[in-house]
């Protein structure tokens, strides 16, 4: 009986308390201010009001170091960044920069708290502290600045090779990939109503080497839930929400959701957690606001696949595609028109009042043009058809026959002159059906004829 009770107690303890092989006590939740990763030395720093703990990621040993803090320094207003194993504290509103020097946190900047870059994106590129955007004085910034460690001042980064720039934004997400940084899911301020804060759907990319902006597309709002500090997971951002795990792959335009694993529910959302060398390193709460730190594999945190969709859509790409297709259609139409014009220039053109060949023109009356149109459109016309066009009722049949012959001779003569041609254009033959009927015909290939003129 006693043995069964001991086994029951052990099972209750196992399932009520995480049984981690590599974990270390950090401190009280209410006293932790921020965390930082020193990847070069494989260590995590946890900052408290007057000391910090350095946790070795290999041994999970934690060393506490007392620090002297400037009385004007308010820990909670600063973001901690590690640059070449040196810790900097950058004010969230702009301007002020402190650094950890031995056992003291001291101010080093020659700036001031201008409050014009509130909730800007702050990150490290090429060993420089860079910040983008931010809110201040009823407006949002749309440019990048960096902290010059020689001048100890903030300098602007000019996108000199850009034809367009993004709208100002703040309180968004970013992802840095080598020389390119992506910005999305931020907020902007209305152009007219400066009290109007709205979700900025635009996704932009900045290339530091080219000094240029590129518009990527538009995305729907991504709810971060309570998880305000995404984990940089491989080449993506990981958001540990209440209902699922969201992986944001802005480079490949994917937003993928996964189910939770047992340990992913434990991650403390209010501090930065990390992924390094194929393992997650995260903080998790225990009883009485005690916080522990541990190591976990991907399989321990990321569950089964749920869904995948594009992160953004590129309407500008669709517009460019439409313009390209329209341009191709226009080119085809122009080419067709050009070919028709070229073809037309090599042939005799039937006009309303005569014929034109290249730069030459010869005039004909309406009856003559009617005969020519019939010849060109029909190919063969009977003598009676020609006669019906030229005959005059007051004349005899013999006289009308002479008028018909004269008209045909006139056409032949003028076209000979127009083309500098010796033979007759209009020729005749006996009908195959009735040898008494004479048929007149013409070489239609010599003429450019529009059917609507028929």
C-alpha positions in Angstrom: 0.0 0.0 0.0 2.8 2.4 0.9 4.6 1.6 -2.3 1.5 2.5 -4.4 1.2 5.8 -2.6 4.8 6.7 -3.3 4.4 5.8 -7.0 1.2 8.0 -7.1 3.0 10.9 -5.5 5.9 10.6 -8.0 3.4 10.6 -10.9 1.6 13.7 -9.6 4.9 15.5 -9.2 6.0 14.5 -12.7 2.9 15.8 -14.4 2.4 18.9 -12.3 6.0 20.1 -12.7 8.0 20.1 -15.9 10.8 17.6 -15.7 13.6 19.2 -17.7 17.0 17.7 -18.0 18.6 21.1 -18.7 17.0 24.0 -16.8 18.1 26.6 -14.3 16.4 28.9 -11.9 16.5 32.5 -13.0 14.5 34.6 -10.5 11.2 36.2 -9.7 9.0 37.1 -12.7 8.1 40.5 -11.4 11.8 41.5 -11.1 13.1 40.4 -14.6 13.4 43.5 -16.8 14.9 42.2 -20.1 17.0 39.5 -21.7 19.8 39.4 -24.3 21.7 36.8 -26.3 25.4 36.9 -26.7 25.7 34.3 -29.5 29.5 34.7 -29.8 30.0 33.6 -26.2 27.0 31.2 -26.2 25.4 33.0 -23.3 22.1 34.5 -22.2 21.9 37.6 -20.1 19.0 38.3 -17.8 18.8 41.8 -16.4 17.3 42.8 -13.1 17.2 46.3 -11.4 20.7 46.2 -9.9 22.3 43.0 -11.2 22.3 40.6 -14.1 22.6 36.8 -14.5 24.8 35.3 -17.2 23.6 31.8 -18.2 26.1 29.5 -20.0 24.1 27.7 -22.7 26.4 24.7 -22.6 26.7 24.1 -18.8 23.5 25.9 -17.8 25.5 27.5 -15.0 24.2 31.0 -13.9 26.5 33.7 -12.6 25.1 36.8 -10.9 26.9 40.1 -11.3 26.0 43.3 -9.4 25.8 46.5 -11.5 25.8 50.2 -10.7 23.0 52.0 -12.6 22.8 55.7 -13.4 19.9 57.1 -11.3 18.4 58.6 -14.5 18.3 55.3 -16.2 14.9 53.6 -16.4 15.5 50.0 -17.3 12.0 49.3 -18.7 12.2 52.1 -21.3 15.2 50.6 -23.1 15.8 47.7 -25.6 18.9 45.6 -24.9 21.1 44.8 -27.9 24.3 42.8 -27.9 26.9 44.1 -30.5 30.3 42.2 -30.5 29.6 40.9 -27.0 29.0 44.4 -25.7 25.6 45.4 -24.4 23.8 48.6 -25.4 20.5 49.9 -24.1 18.6 52.0 -26.6 15.7 54.2 -25.5 12.3 53.1 -27.1 11.4 56.7 -27.8 14.6 57.7 -29.5 18.0 59.3 -28.8 19.4 58.0 -25.5 21.9 55.1 -25.5 23.6 53.5 -22.5 26.1 50.7 -22.4 27.3 48.1 -19.9 30.9 48.9 -18.9 32.4 46.5 -16.5 29.9 46.6 -13.6 28.1 49.9 -14.5 25.5 51.0 -17.0 26.5 54.4 -18.3 25.1 56.8 -20.8 27.3 57.3 -23.9 25.2 59.3 -26.5 25.4 63.0 -27.4 21.7 63.1 -28.2 18.5 63.7 -26.3 15.2 62.0 -25.7 13.3 63.6 -28.7 10.3 61.2 -28.4 10.0 61.0 -32.2 10.8 57.3 -32.7 8.4 55.7 -30.3 8.0 51.9 -30.9 10.4 51.9 -33.8 12.1 48.7 -35.0 15.5 48.5 -33.4 18.1 45.9 -34.6 21.7 45.3 -35.3 23.1 45.3 -38.9 26.8 45.1 -39.7 27.7 45.7 -36.1 25.7 48.9 -36.0 22.5 49.7 -34.1 19.8 50.6 -36.6 16.3 51.8 -36.1 13.4 52.3 -38.5 10.2 54.2 -38.3 8.5 55.2 -35.0 5.8 57.5 -33.9 6.0 61.1 -32.6 4.2 64.4 -32.7 1.1 63.0 -34.6 3.2 61.5 -37.4 5.2 58.3 -38.3 8.7 58.1 -39.5 9.6 56.3 -42.8 13.4 56.4 -42.6 16.3 54.5 -41.1 19.0 55.8 -38.7 22.0 54.3 -37.1 24.1 55.0 -34.0 27.6 56.2 -34.9 29.9 54.8 -32.1 32.6 57.3 -33.0 30.5 60.4 -33.0 28.1 58.9 -30.4 25.2 60.4 -32.3 22.4 59.1 -34.6 22.9 59.5 -38.3 20.4 59.1 -41.1 20.7 56.3 -43.8 19.7 57.8 -47.2 17.9 55.6 -49.7 19.7 57.4 -52.6 18.8 54.7 -55.2 15.1 54.6 -54.5 12.3 55.8 -56.7 9.7 55.3 -54.0 9.7 55.0 -50.2 7.2 53.5 -47.8 4.7 55.3 -45.6 5.8 56.0 -42.1 5.0 53.2 -39.7 5.6 52.0 -36.1 4.9 49.1 -33.7 5.4 46.5 -36.5 7.5 43.5 -37.3 10.8 43.2 -39.1 13.1 40.5 -40.3 16.8 41.0 -41.2 18.3 38.7 -43.8 21.9 39.4 -44.6 21.9 42.8 -46.3 18.1 43.1 -46.6 15.6 43.9 -43.9 11.8 43.5 -44.3 9.2 45.6 -42.5 5.5 44.7 -42.1 2.4 44.5 -39.8 2.9 48.0 -38.5 0.7 51.0 -37.9 0.5 54.4 -39.6 -1.1 57.8 -39.1 -3.8 59.3 -41.4 -2.7 61.9 -43.9 -5.6 64.2 -43.0 -6.8 63.0 -39.5 -3.6 62.9 -37.5 -5.4 61.2 -34.6 -6.3 58.3 -36.9 -4.1 55.3 -36.4 -4.6 52.5 -38.9 -3.1 49.1 -39.8 -0.5 49.5 -42.6 -0.9 46.6 -45.0 2.2 47.3 -47.0 5.3 45.1 -46.9 8.6 46.7 -47.8 12.2 45.7 -48.1 15.4 47.8 -47.7 18.7 46.8 -49.2 21.7 48.2 -47.3 24.1 47.5 -50.1 22.0 49.2 -52.8 20.6 51.8 -50.5 17.2 51.3 -52.0 13.6 50.5 -51.0 11.5 47.8 -52.7 7.7 47.4 -52.4 6.9 43.7 -51.8 3.1 43.6 -51.4 0.3 43.8 -49.0 -0.5 41.5 -46.0 -3.4 41.0 -43.7 -3.1 41.8 -40.0 -1.1 39.2 -38.0 -2.5 39.1 -34.4 0.5 38.7 -32.1 -1.9 37.8 -29.2 0.1 38.3 -26.0 3.4 37.1 -27.6 5.0 40.5 -28.4 8.5 39.2 -28.9 8.7 36.8 -31.9 11.5 34.2 -31.8 13.9 34.4 -34.7 13.6 30.8 -35.8 16.0 29.8 -38.6 15.1 32.3 -41.4 11.6 33.0 -40.1 9.8 34.6 -37.2 7.9 32.4 -34.7 4.9 33.6 -32.8 3.7 31.4 -29.9 0.0 32.4 -29.8 -2.7 31.0 -27.6 -4.3 28.7 -30.1 -1.4 27.8 -32.4 2.2 28.5 -33.4 2.6 30.8 -36.4 5.8 30.7 -38.5 6.3 33.9 -40.7 8.5 33.3 -43.7 8.6 36.8 -45.3 11.5 35.8 -47.7 9.5 33.0 -49.3 6.1 34.6 -48.7 4.6 31.9 -46.4 2.6 32.1 -43.2 2.3 28.6 -41.7 0.5 27.4 -38.6 1.3 24.5 -36.4 -0.2 22.9 -33.3 1.3 23.3 -29.9 3.5 20.8 -28.2 3.6 20.2 -24.5 6.4 22.7 -23.8 5.4 25.5 -26.1 2.5 26.4 -23.8 5.1 27.1 -21.1 7.0 29.8 -22.9 7.0 33.2 -21.1 5.7 35.7 -23.6 6.8 38.9 -21.9 10.6 38.4 -22.4 12.8 37.5 -25.4 13.3 33.8 -26.1 15.8 32.4 -28.5 16.6 29.7 -31.1 20.3 28.9 -31.5 22.2 25.9 -33.0 19.0 23.9 -33.6 17.6 24.4 -30.1 15.1 26.7 -28.5 16.2 28.5 -25.3 13.2 29.9 -23.4 11.9 31.1 -20.0 9.0 29.5 -18.3 7.1 30.3 -15.1 6.7 28.1 -12.1 4.9 28.5 -8.8 5.0 31.8 -6.9 6.2 33.8 -10.0 9.5 31.9 -10.1 11.0 31.8 -13.6 13.2 29.0 -15.0 15.3 28.8 -18.2 15.6 25.7 -20.3 16.7 24.2 -23.6 14.2 22.4 -25.9 14.3 20.8 -29.3 12.0 21.7 -32.2 10.0 18.5 -31.8 9.3 19.5 -28.1 7.8 22.8 -29.1 6.4 22.7 -32.7 3.5 20.3 -33.3 1.6 19.0 -36.3 1.0 21.1 -39.4 -2.3 23.0 -39.6 -2.3 25.3 -42.6 -0.2 27.4 -45.0 -1.1 30.5 -47.0 0.8 33.4 -48.6 1.9 36.1 -46.2 1.3 38.9 -48.7 -0.1 39.5 -52.2 1.5 41.8 -54.7 -1.1 43.9 -56.5 1.6 46.0 -58.1 2.9 42.8 -59.7 -0.6 42.1 -61.1 -0.7 45.7 -62.4 2.7 45.4 -64.0 1.7 42.1 -65.5 -1.5 43.7 -66.9 0.5 46.6 -68.3 3.0 44.1 -69.8 0.2 42.1 -71.5 -1.5 45.3 -72.6 1.8 46.5 -74.0 2.3 43.2 -75.9 -1.2 43.5 -77.4 -0.5 47.0 -78.4 2.8 46.0 -80.0 1.0 43.2 -81.9 -1.7 45.7 -83.1 0.9 48.2 -84.1 3.0 45.6 -85.9 -0.2 44.4 -87.7 -1.0 48.0 -88.6 2.6 48.5 -89.8 2.4 45.4 -92.0 -0.9 46.5 -93.4 0.6 49.9 -94.1 3.6 48.4 -95.8 1.4 46.1 -97.8 -0.8 49.0 -98.7 2.1 51.1 -99.8 3.1 48.4 -102.3 -0.3 48.1 -103.9 -2.9 50.3 -105.6 -5.2 51.8 -103.1 -8.9 52.4 -103.9 -10.0 55.8 -102.7 -13.4 57.4 -102.9 -12.5 59.5 -105.9 -9.6 57.6 -107.6 -6.6 55.5 -107.2 -3.3 56.0 -105.4 -0.1 54.2 -105.9 2.8 55.2 -103.7 3.0 58.9 -104.1 1.0 59.1 -107.4 -2.8 59.7 -107.7 -5.2 59.5 -110.6 -8.8 60.6 -110.4 -11.9 58.8 -111.5 -15.6 59.6 -111.4 -18.1 57.6 -109.2 -19.2 55.2 -111.9 -15.6 54.3 -112.8 -14.9 53.7 -109.0 -18.0 51.5 -108.8 -16.7 49.3 -111.7 -13.3 49.0 -110.1 -14.7 48.0 -106.7 -16.8 45.3 -108.3 -13.8 44.0 -110.2 -11.5 44.0 -107.2 -14.1 42.5 -104.8 -15.8 40.0 -107.1 -13.0 39.1 -109.5 -15.2 38.5 -112.5 -18.2 40.7 -113.7 -20.3 40.4 -116.8 -20.5 42.9 -119.7 -24.1 43.5 -118.8 -23.1 44.4 -115.2 -20.6 47.0 -116.4 -23.2 48.3 -118.9 -25.8 48.7 -116.2 -23.5 51.0 -114.4 -22.6 53.3 -117.3 -25.6 53.3 -119.6 -27.8 56.3 -120.1 -31.5 55.7 -120.9 -31.6 58.5 -123.5 -29.0 56.8 -125.6 -29.3 53.8 -127.9 -27.9 50.4 -127.0 -25.1 50.8 -129.5 -24.2 54.2 -128.0 -24.2 52.8 -124.4 -22.0 50.0 -125.6 -19.5 52.5 -126.9 -19.6 54.4 -123.6 -18.9 51.1 -121.8 -15.8 50.4 -124.0 -14.6 53.9 -123.6 -14.9 53.7 -119.8 -12.9 50.4 -119.7 -10.3 51.9 -122.0 -10.0 55.0 -119.8 -9.4 52.8 -116.7 -6.7 50.8 -118.5 -5.0 53.9 -119.8 -4.9 55.7 -116.4 -3.7 52.6 -114.5 -1.0 52.0 -117.1 0.2 55.5 -116.6 -0.1 55.1 -112.8 2.0 51.9 -112.7 4.2 52.7 -115.7 2.8 49.4 -117.1 2.3 48.5 -120.8 -0.4 45.8 -120.6 -4.1 46.2 -119.9 -5.1 45.8 -116.3 -8.7 45.0 -117.1 -9.0 42.0 -119.4 -11.9 40.1 -120.9 -12.9 36.6 -121.9 -16.0 34.6 -123.0 -18.2 33.1 -120.3 -17.7 29.4 -119.7 -21.5 29.1 -119.2 -22.7 31.2 -122.2 -20.2 32.1 -125.0 -22.3 35.1 -126.0 -21.5 36.8 -122.7 -18.2 38.6 -122.2 -16.6 38.5 -118.7 -14.3 41.3 -117.5 -11.7 40.5 -114.8 -8.7 42.1 -113.1 -5.7 40.9 -111.1 -6.9 41.6 -107.5 -3.4 41.1 -106.0 -2.5 44.5 -107.5 -4.9 46.3 -105.3 -5.3 47.1 -101.6 -9.0 46.8 -100.9 -10.9 47.4 -97.6 -14.2 45.4 -97.6 -16.0 48.1 -95.8 -15.6 50.2 -98.9 -17.6 47.7 -100.9 
